[in-house]
Amino acid sequence: MNSLPNDPMMLLSMINMKLRDNYESLDHLCDDMNINKQELCQKLAEAGFEYNETTNKFW
């Protein structure tokens, strides 16, 4: 996750943009970008966000 923003709001914005524009699921994004899904979800959860599979975004 070194290439991702450290700021949770910037991270949220970037991940949601990529999910909206390029990926049909969080699993596909994490696989393609070589991101640890658990670490990403934990970091965003600490900022109060969780992933919604139906809408394919964190909120």
N, C-alpha and C positions, 0 to 999 in steps of 0.2 A: 504494500500500500504506500510505498515511498513516493510514487508519482502522483498520488491523489492529494488534494488540498487538505491541510490540517484543520482549517476552520470548518466546524460542522455545518454552517449555513452554506458555505461555498461547496462543500462536499455534497450536501443535499441537492443543491441546484444542479451541479454537474451530473450526478448520478441520475436524477430524474430527467434531465435533458437527454442523456444517452438512452435511457429506457424508452422515452417517448419517441425518439428519432431513429434509433438503430436496433433495439433489442425487444424481443417478444416476452422476455422474462429476465428476472434477476439472475437465474442460473446461467443463461446464455451470456449475459454481460460479464459475469464473474469468470466464466470459462474463457471467453474471448480476450478479456483484459488481464487474465492471470491474477485475479483478485481473490483473496480469501473471503468467502461469503460471510462466514461467521464473524470475522473481525470487522468487516464493513457494517454488518447489521448491529453489532455491539457498539461500535463508535456512534452510529446514528441513533441507537436506542438511548445512549447516554445523553444525547441532546433532545430526547423526547420524541423521536420519530420511529415509526415501524413500517415495514413493507406490507403493502396490500396487493395480493396476487391478482385480484379481480381488476383493479385499476392499473396495475403494473407500475406503481410508484410508491415512494415513501411519503408519509404524511403524519 
